[in-house]
Amino acid sequence: MVNAQTIKDDLEGNENINTWKGDDCFTKTDLHNPLKTDSNNSFKVLEYSDNGGLHANVGFDLIKNLNL
């Protein structure tokens, strides 16, 4: 049996991502969407900017474990 799992976050309270975190980068999750369209209709966006480190990664923690 296959059970689909969805990871989502519109940064407006409709998500199952608990925390966003950056490794050698900066992240902001409270920015207004500058390019809102019919297919990109979220009011908020996540901004990622590399701070010049060797490797930059963006990660997140889920509210519930992902079953791989």
A tleap script that builds the chain and sets N, CA, C and O, in Angstrom:
source leaprc.protein.ff14SB
mol = sequence {
  NMET VAL ASN ALA GLN THR ILE LYS ASP ASP
  LEU GLU GLY ASN GLU ASN ILE ASN THR TRP
  LYS GLY ASP ASP CYS PHE THR LYS THR ASP
  LEU HIE ASN PRO LEU LYS THR ASP SER ASN
  ASN SER PHE LYS VAL LEU GLU TYR SER ASP
  ASN GLY GLY LEU HIE ALA ASN VAL GLY PHE
  ASP LEU ILE LYS ASN LEU ASN CLEU
}
set mol.1.N position { 0.843 -1.177 0.000 }
set mol.1.CA position { 0.000 0.000 0.000 }
set mol.1.C position { 0.893 1.246 0.000 }
set mol.1.O position { 1.866 1.320 0.750 }
set mol.2.N position { 0.561 2.197 -0.827 }
set mol.2.CA position { 1.306 3.446 -0.921 }
set mol.2.C position { 0.515 4.553 -0.250 }
set mol.2.O position { -0.661 4.760 -0.548 }
set mol.3.N position { 1.168 5.261 0.654 }
set mol.3.CA position { 0.539 6.407 1.306 }
set mol.3.C position { 1.298 7.658 0.916 }
set mol.3.O position { 2.488 7.781 1.205 }
set mol.4.N position { 0.624 8.580 0.267 }
set mol.4.CA position { 1.272 9.821 -0.153 }
set mol.4.C position { 1.467 10.732 1.055 }
set mol.4.O position { 0.592 10.836 1.914 }
set mol.5.N position { 2.606 11.380 1.110 }
set mol.5.CA position { 2.901 12.355 2.143 }
set mol.5.C position { 3.217 13.680 1.456 }
set mol.5.O position { 3.943 13.708 0.462 }
set mol.6.N position { 2.687 14.751 1.970 }
set mol.6.CA position { 2.880 16.057 1.373 }
set mol.6.C position { 3.645 16.954 2.328 }
set mol.6.O position { 3.326 17.042 3.514 }
set mol.7.N position { 4.658 17.618 1.794 }
set mol.7.CA position { 5.391 18.631 2.545 }
set mol.7.C position { 4.976 19.969 1.962 }
set mol.7.O position { 5.120 20.193 0.760 }
set mol.8.N position { 4.463 20.859 2.797 }
set mol.8.CA position { 3.986 22.134 2.271 }
set mol.8.C position { 4.179 23.250 3.287 }
set mol.8.O position { 4.186 23.026 4.498 }
set mol.9.N position { 4.334 24.457 2.758 }
set mol.9.CA position { 4.416 25.642 3.595 }
set mol.9.C position { 4.149 26.861 2.723 }
set mol.9.O position { 4.926 27.154 1.814 }
set mol.10.N position { 3.066 27.567 2.990 }
set mol.10.CA position { 2.800 28.808 2.266 }
set mol.10.C position { 3.193 30.024 3.106 }
set mol.10.O position { 2.942 31.165 2.721 }
set mol.11.N position { 3.818 29.760 4.269 }
set mol.11.CA position { 4.301 30.798 5.191 }
set mol.11.C position { 3.173 31.675 5.726 }
set mol.11.O position { 3.402 32.789 6.198 }
set mol.12.N position { 1.949 31.151 5.642 }
set mol.12.CA position { 0.771 31.866 6.135 }
set mol.12.C position { 0.005 31.048 7.165 }
set mol.12.O position { -1.141 31.366 7.481 }
set mol.13.N position { 0.628 29.997 7.692 }
set mol.13.CA position { -0.032 29.170 8.690 }
set mol.13.C position { -0.621 27.887 8.152 }
set mol.13.O position { -1.201 27.112 8.913 }
set mol.14.N position { -0.487 27.637 6.850 }
set mol.14.CA position { -1.001 26.407 6.235 }
set mol.14.C position { 0.188 25.532 5.853 }
set mol.14.O position { 0.584 25.473 4.688 }
set mol.15.N position { 0.743 24.862 6.839 }
set mol.15.CA position { 1.964 24.102 6.581 }
set mol.15.C position { 2.079 22.903 7.506 }
set mol.15.O position { 1.349 22.777 8.490 }
set mol.16.N position { 3.009 22.032 7.168 }
set mol.16.CA position { 3.415 20.983 8.091 }
set mol.16.C position { 4.922 21.051 8.327 }
set mol.16.O position { 5.520 20.110 8.849 }
set mol.17.N position { 5.523 22.165 7.940 }
set mol.17.CA position { 6.925 22.431 8.245 }
set mol.17.C position { 6.971 23.242 9.531 }
set mol.17.O position { 6.349 24.299 9.633 }
set mol.18.N position { 7.703 22.744 10.499 }
set mol.18.CA position { 7.751 23.364 11.813 }
set mol.18.C position { 8.744 24.528 11.865 }
set mol.18.O position { 8.428 25.581 12.420 }
set mol.19.N position { 9.936 24.352 11.298 }
set mol.19.CA position { 11.006 25.345 11.402 }
set mol.19.C position { 11.843 25.348 10.130 }
set mol.19.O position { 12.202 24.286 9.623 }
set mol.20.N position { 12.156 26.530 9.611 }
set mol.20.CA position { 13.122 26.690 8.524 }
set mol.20.C position { 14.458 27.063 9.133 }
set mol.20.O position { 14.506 27.821 10.102 }
set mol.21.N position { 15.548 26.540 8.577 }
set mol.21.CA position { 16.868 26.871 9.109 }
set mol.21.C position { 17.878 26.960 7.966 }
set mol.21.O position { 17.766 26.260 6.959 }
set mol.22.N position { 18.847 27.820 8.141 }
set mol.22.CA position { 19.895 27.987 7.145 }
set mol.22.C position { 21.233 27.540 7.697 }
set mol.22.O position { 21.523 27.722 8.880 }
set mol.23.N position { 22.048 26.950 6.829 }
set mol.23.CA position { 23.400 26.522 7.164 }
set mol.23.C position { 24.331 27.275 6.218 }
set mol.23.O position { 24.316 27.030 5.012 }
set mol.24.N position { 25.140 28.187 6.753 }
set mol.24.CA position { 25.990 29.073 5.947 }
set mol.24.C position { 25.170 29.942 5.002 }
set mol.24.O position { 25.616 30.262 3.900 }
set mol.25.N position { 23.974 30.322 5.432 }
set mol.25.CA position { 23.133 31.227 4.656 }
set mol.25.C position { 22.146 31.901 5.599 }
set mol.25.O position { 21.991 31.502 6.754 }
set mol.26.N position { 21.491 32.916 5.089 }
set mol.26.CA position { 20.457 33.612 5.842 }
set mol.26.C position { 19.106 33.242 5.252 }
set mol.26.O position { 18.976 33.116 4.034 }
set mol.27.N position { 18.101 33.067 6.100 }
set mol.27.CA position { 16.738 32.823 5.631 }
set mol.27.C position { 15.797 33.791 6.327 }
set mol.27.O position { 15.956 34.094 7.509 }
set mol.28.N position { 14.822 34.268 5.579 }
set mol.28.CA position { 13.747 35.116 6.111 }
set mol.28.C position { 12.434 34.525 5.623 }
set mol.28.O position { 12.297 34.188 4.447 }
set mol.29.N position { 11.469 34.399 6.525 }
set mol.29.CA position { 10.184 33.801 6.157 }
set mol.29.C position { 9.021 34.770 6.295 }
set mol.29.O position { 7.866 34.357 6.198 }
set mol.30.N position { 9.297 36.039 6.517 }
set mol.30.CA position { 8.216 36.997 6.754 }
set mol.30.C position { 8.120 38.068 5.667 }
set mol.30.O position { 7.661 39.179 5.930 }
set mol.31.N position { 8.546 37.742 4.462 }
set mol.31.CA position { 8.549 38.714 3.375 }
set mol.31.C position { 7.298 38.593 2.514 }
set mol.31.O position { 6.776 37.496 2.317 }
set mol.32.N position { 6.826 39.712 2.009 }
set mol.32.CA position { 5.686 39.709 1.088 }
set mol.32.C position { 6.133 39.211 -0.285 }
set mol.32.O position { 7.249 39.498 -0.718 }
set mol.33.N position { 5.276 38.478 -0.959 }
set mol.33.CA position { 5.559 37.921 -2.275 }
set mol.33.C position { 5.597 39.047 -3.314 }
set mol.33.O position { 4.566 39.665 -3.579 }
set mol.34.N position { 6.769 39.328 -3.911 }
set mol.34.CA position { 6.860 40.426 -4.872 }
set mol.34.C position { 6.349 40.059 -6.271 }
set mol.34.O position { 6.157 40.945 -7.103 }
set mol.35.N position { 6.125 38.765 -6.540 }
set mol.35.CA position { 5.716 38.313 -7.878 }
set mol.35.C position { 4.449 37.460 -7.810 }
set mol.35.O position { 4.392 36.375 -8.388 }
set mol.36.N position { 3.452 37.951 -7.111 }
set mol.36.CA position { 2.214 37.195 -6.937 }
set mol.36.C position { 1.488 37.061 -8.274 }
set mol.36.O position { 1.228 38.058 -8.948 }
set mol.37.N position { 1.161 35.814 -8.658 }
set mol.37.CA position { 0.435 35.515 -9.888 }
set mol.37.C position { -0.625 34.465 -9.581 }
set mol.37.O position { -0.755 34.032 -8.436 }
set mol.38.N position { -1.380 34.054 -10.594 }
set mol.38.CA position { -2.392 33.017 -10.394 }
set mol.38.C position { -1.776 31.699 -9.925 }
set mol.38.O position { -2.350 31.020 -9.073 }
set mol.39.N position { -0.620 31.331 -10.468 }
set mol.39.CA position { 0.012 30.067 -10.083 }
set mol.39.C position { 0.956 30.225 -8.888 }
set mol.39.O position { 1.345 29.224 -8.287 }
set mol.40.N position { 1.326 31.429 -8.536 }
set mol.40.CA position { 2.196 31.721 -7.389 }
set mol.40.C position { 1.443 32.708 -6.503 }
set mol.40.O position { 1.805 33.881 -6.415 }
set mol.41.N position { 0.388 32.215 -5.846 }
set mol.41.CA position { -0.554 33.121 -5.191 }
set mol.41.C position { -0.385 33.268 -3.688 }
set mol.41.O position { -1.271 33.810 -3.027 }
set mol.42.N position { 0.713 32.805 -3.136 }
set mol.42.CA position { 0.973 32.984 -1.713 }
set mol.42.C position { 1.304 34.453 -1.425 }
set mol.42.O position { 1.955 35.116 -2.232 }
set mol.43.N position { 0.862 34.944 -0.294 }
set mol.43.CA position { 1.167 36.326 0.092 }
set mol.43.C position { 2.584 36.464 0.644 }
set mol.43.O position { 3.155 37.554 0.625 }
set mol.44.N position { 3.157 35.355 1.140 }
set mol.44.CA position { 4.489 35.375 1.753 }
set mol.44.C position { 5.456 34.501 0.968 }
set mol.44.O position { 5.041 33.584 0.261 }
set mol.45.N position { 6.753 34.790 1.096 }
set mol.45.CA position { 7.801 33.991 0.459 }
set mol.45.C position { 8.953 33.796 1.437 }
set mol.45.O position { 9.091 34.537 2.411 }
set mol.46.N position { 9.775 32.790 1.163 }
set mol.46.CA position { 11.003 32.573 1.914 }
set mol.46.C position { 12.150 33.147 1.095 }
set mol.46.O position { 12.260 32.878 -0.102 }
set mol.47.N position { 12.998 33.934 1.734 }
set mol.47.CA position { 14.181 34.462 1.068 }
set mol.47.C position { 15.407 33.738 1.604 }
set mol.47.O position { 15.562 33.550 2.810 }
set mol.48.N position { 16.273 33.338 0.683 }
set mol.48.CA position { 17.521 32.652 1.012 }
set mol.48.C position { 18.648 33.479 0.415 }
set mol.48.O position { 18.583 33.878 -0.748 }
set mol.49.N position { 19.684 33.736 1.209 }
set mol.49.CA position { 20.854 34.428 0.663 }
set mol.49.C position { 22.119 33.802 1.232 }
set mol.49.O position { 22.276 33.655 2.444 }
set mol.50.N position { 23.009 33.443 0.328 }
set mol.50.CA position { 24.289 32.830 0.669 }
set mol.50.C position { 25.169 33.871 1.354 }
set mol.50.O position { 25.273 34.999 0.873 }
set mol.51.N position { 25.796 33.514 2.456 }
set mol.51.CA position { 26.658 34.476 3.150 }
set mol.51.C position { 28.139 34.262 2.838 }
set mol.51.O position { 28.999 34.805 3.531 }
set mol.52.N position { 28.447 33.475 1.800 }
set mol.52.CA position { 29.831 33.315 1.374 }
set mol.52.C position { 30.546 32.101 1.934 }
set mol.52.O position { 31.753 31.959 1.738 }
set mol.53.N position { 29.841 31.229 2.620 }
set mol.53.CA position { 30.461 30.027 3.174 }
set mol.53.C position { 30.767 28.998 2.095 }
set mol.53.O position { 30.390 29.169 0.935 }
set mol.54.N position { 31.445 27.938 2.481 }
set mol.54.CA position { 31.815 26.880 1.545 }
set mol.54.C position { 30.578 26.184 0.976 }
set mol.54.O position { 30.489 25.973 -0.234 }
set mol.55.N position { 29.642 25.832 1.821 }
set mol.55.CA position { 28.396 25.182 1.395 }
set mol.55.C position { 27.239 25.912 2.059 }
set mol.55.O position { 27.291 26.206 3.253 }
set mol.56.N position { 26.212 26.202 1.304 }
set mol.56.CA position { 25.015 26.833 1.851 }
set mol.56.C position { 23.832 25.897 1.636 }
set mol.56.O position { 23.618 25.402 0.529 }
set mol.57.N position { 23.072 25.658 2.686 }
set mol.57.CA position { 21.935 24.748 2.627 }
set mol.57.C position { 20.760 25.363 3.359 }
set mol.57.O position { 20.929 26.067 4.355 }
set mol.58.N position { 19.574 25.091 2.857 }
set mol.58.CA position { 18.344 25.455 3.539 }
set mol.58.C position { 17.663 24.159 3.932 }
set mol.58.O position { 17.530 23.248 3.114 }
set mol.59.N position { 17.237 24.076 5.169 }
set mol.59.CA position { 16.576 22.875 5.652 }
set mol.59.C position { 15.353 23.218 6.463 }
set mol.59.O position { 15.079 24.389 6.726 }
set mol.60.N position { 14.624 22.207 6.857 }
set mol.60.CA position { 13.421 22.421 7.654 }
set mol.60.C position { 13.173 21.221 8.545 }
set mol.60.O position { 13.662 20.121 8.288 }
set mol.61.N position { 12.405 21.453 9.597 }
set mol.61.CA position { 11.927 20.394 10.482 }
set mol.61.C position { 10.437 20.231 10.234 }
set mol.61.O position { 9.705 21.213 10.109 }
set mol.62.N position { 9.996 18.984 10.164 }
set mol.62.CA position { 8.578 18.706 9.970 }
set mol.62.C position { 7.877 18.539 11.309 }
set mol.62.O position { 8.496 18.145 12.298 }
set mol.63.N position { 6.606 18.833 11.338 }
set mol.63.CA position { 5.792 18.631 12.534 }
set mol.63.C position { 5.676 17.129 12.816 }
set mol.63.O position { 5.727 16.712 13.973 }
set mol.64.N position { 5.520 16.324 11.775 }
set mol.64.CA position { 5.416 14.867 11.892 }
set mol.64.C position { 6.530 14.239 11.065 }
set mol.64.O position { 6.877 14.759 10.004 }
set mol.65.N position { 7.088 13.144 11.528 }
set mol.65.CA position { 8.165 12.471 10.803 }
set mol.65.C position { 7.734 12.055 9.398 }
set mol.65.O position { 6.591 11.654 9.180 }
set mol.66.N position { 8.660 12.156 8.456 }
set mol.66.CA position { 8.434 11.726 7.082 }
set mol.66.C position { 8.776 10.249 6.986 }
set mol.66.O position { 9.863 9.838 7.390 }
set mol.67.N position { 7.867 9.455 6.460 }
set mol.67.CA position { 8.068 8.012 6.343 }
set mol.67.C position { 8.709 7.729 4.984 }
set mol.67.O position { 8.030 7.735 3.957 }
set mol.68.N position { 10.002 7.485 4.987 }
set mol.68.CA position { 10.713 7.176 3.741 }
set mol.68.C position { 10.675 5.691 3.477 }
set mol.68.O position { 11.218 5.228 2.474 }
savepdb mol mol.pdb
quit
